[in-house]
Amino acid sequence: MKEKACMTCRMVVEDAKQCPNCNGTQFTTFWRGYIVILNASESALAQRMGIKAPGKYAFRLSR
């Protein structure tokens, strides 16, 4: 399966029709770079990106 990123919150998922993080339904397979967040409250980058839950997130999205 090809990974895809949620267009709303940028979470990267494999086989999902709905994002487990924000319940979004729009995804893209065109994304570049990712960050793995283990503890969002302790990560300055997660706070800058608006990430509140642990997981794998895409840096840059395109449609």
Backbone as CSV, one residue per row, in Angstrom:
resi,resn,N_x,N_y,N_z,CA_x,CA_y,CA_z,C_x,C_y,C_z
1,MET,0.822,-1.187,0.000,0.000,0.000,0.000,0.867,1.252,0.000
2,LYS,0.447,2.233,-0.722,1.149,3.506,-0.770,0.630,4.416,0.340
3,GLU,1.550,5.066,1.000,1.153,5.968,2.072,0.556,7.242,1.488
4,LYS,-0.398,7.807,2.217,-1.024,9.058,1.804,-1.139,9.964,3.023
5,ALA,-1.194,11.261,2.763,-1.247,12.247,3.839,-2.610,12.929,3.849
6,CYS,-3.120,13.160,5.030,-4.389,13.859,5.212,-4.194,15.319,4.803
7,MET,-5.095,15.850,4.011,-4.999,17.230,3.554,-5.328,18.224,4.669
8,THR,-5.978,17.779,5.724,-6.364,18.666,6.816,-5.267,18.785,7.869
9,CYS,-4.783,17.643,8.377,-3.825,17.677,9.499,-2.431,17.173,9.137
10,ARG,-2.237,16.671,7.919,-0.951,16.169,7.408,-0.530,14.810,7.961
11,MET,-1.361,14.113,8.718,-0.985,12.799,9.232,-0.848,11.814,8.072
12,VAL,0.213,11.029,8.099,0.476,10.039,7.056,-0.125,8.711,7.494
13,VAL,-0.961,8.129,6.614,-1.633,6.862,6.897,-1.463,5.938,5.701
14,GLU,-1.703,4.665,5.903,-1.590,3.716,4.794,-2.941,3.406,4.178
15,ASP,-3.760,2.675,4.851,-5.025,2.237,4.266,-6.172,2.756,5.123
16,ALA,-6.612,3.960,4.828,-7.690,4.555,5.619,-8.590,5.380,4.717
17,LYS,-9.862,5.333,4.990,-10.827,6.158,4.272,-11.103,7.431,5.064
18,GLN,-10.750,7.391,6.348,-10.943,8.534,7.230,-9.707,8.672,8.114
19,CYS,-9.248,9.893,8.299,-8.053,10.147,9.097,-8.322,9.816,10.567
20,PRO,-7.453,9.031,11.195,-7.651,8.691,12.606,-7.391,9.877,13.546
21,ASN,-6.748,10.912,13.042,-6.414,12.067,13.867,-7.507,13.137,13.851
22,CYS,-7.962,13.534,12.655,-8.919,14.644,12.546,-10.240,14.257,11.882
23,ASN,-10.384,13.000,11.505,-11.577,12.483,10.821,-11.759,13.062,9.418
24,GLY,-10.702,13.640,8.852,-10.760,14.164,7.487,-10.875,13.034,6.475
25,THR,-11.394,13.346,5.301,-11.578,12.332,4.264,-10.834,12.656,2.970
26,GLN,-10.099,13.760,2.930,-9.332,14.110,1.735,-7.859,13.802,1.974
27,PHE,-7.288,13.021,1.058,-5.898,12.590,1.176,-5.151,12.871,-0.115
28,THR,-3.833,12.947,-0.023,-2.987,13.091,-1.197,-1.821,12.110,-1.094
29,THR,-1.384,11.621,-2.239,-0.207,10.750,-2.281,1.027,11.554,-2.673
30,PHE,0.827,12.853,-2.926,1.921,13.737,-3.314,2.351,14.573,-2.115
31,TRP,3.322,14.042,-1.388,3.849,14.746,-0.220,5.345,14.490,-0.145
32,ARG,6.052,15.394,0.534,7.508,15.292,0.651,7.918,15.434,2.100
33,GLY,8.818,14.598,2.545,9.378,14.670,3.887,8.362,14.380,4.967
34,TYR,8.814,13.817,6.059,7.912,13.582,7.177,8.656,13.661,8.493
35,ILE,7.873,13.831,9.543,8.397,13.893,10.901,7.591,12.916,11.734
36,VAL,8.256,12.215,12.632,7.572,11.306,13.549,7.517,11.999,14.906
37,ILE,6.317,12.214,15.398,6.105,12.875,16.677,5.791,11.812,17.725
38,LEU,6.575,11.770,18.781,6.340,10.836,19.880,5.588,11.506,21.022
39,ASN,5.948,12.751,21.321,5.296,13.491,22.392,5.110,14.927,21.908
40,ALA,3.920,15.246,21.446,3.658,16.550,20.830,3.836,17.708,21.797
41,SER,3.557,17.500,23.065,3.655,18.604,24.024,5.106,19.003,24.306
42,GLU,6.065,18.119,24.028,7.476,18.416,24.268,8.244,18.779,23.002
43,SER,7.587,18.771,21.860,8.255,19.040,20.595,7.946,20.453,20.105
44,ALA,8.998,21.256,19.962,8.828,22.621,19.462,8.341,22.609,18.016
45,LEU,8.829,21.664,17.217,8.404,21.574,15.822,6.934,21.181,15.729
46,ALA,6.502,20.258,16.563,5.094,19.862,16.573,4.212,21.049,16.941
47,GLN,4.639,21.830,17.888,3.862,23.004,18.287,3.805,24.025,17.159
48,ARG,4.921,24.220,16.447,4.936,25.145,15.299,4.019,24.680,14.181
49,MET,3.949,23.360,13.973,3.111,22.802,12.909,1.665,22.615,13.351
50,GLY,1.370,22.832,14.620,0.005,22.678,15.118,-0.382,21.232,15.368
51,ILE,0.599,20.364,15.589,0.359,18.939,15.810,0.130,18.698,17.293
52,LYS,-0.945,17.969,17.594,-1.282,17.714,18.991,-1.276,16.236,19.368
53,ALA,-1.178,15.342,18.391,-1.209,13.899,18.653,0.041,13.233,18.092
54,PRO,0.530,12.171,18.727,1.692,11.454,18.196,1.367,10.786,16.868
55,GLY,2.379,10.630,16.033,2.187,9.977,14.747,3.201,10.448,13.727
56,LYS,2.992,10.065,12.476,3.864,10.404,11.360,3.155,11.483,10.538
57,TYR,3.830,12.618,10.295,3.215,13.748,9.615,4.063,14.199,8.435
58,ALA,3.415,14.601,7.343,4.097,15.098,6.152,4.490,16.560,6.334
59,PHE,5.649,16.939,5.782,6.093,18.330,5.826,5.397,19.163,4.760
60,ARG,5.442,18.684,3.516,4.916,19.468,2.393,3.913,18.629,1.614
61,LEU,2.759,19.209,1.345,1.694,18.536,0.601,1.479,19.216,-0.736
62,SER,1.040,18.428,-1.714,0.565,18.988,-2.991,-0.590,18.114,-3.444
63,ARG,-1.396,18.648,-4.287,-2.611,17.932,-4.725,-2.375,17.050,-5.898
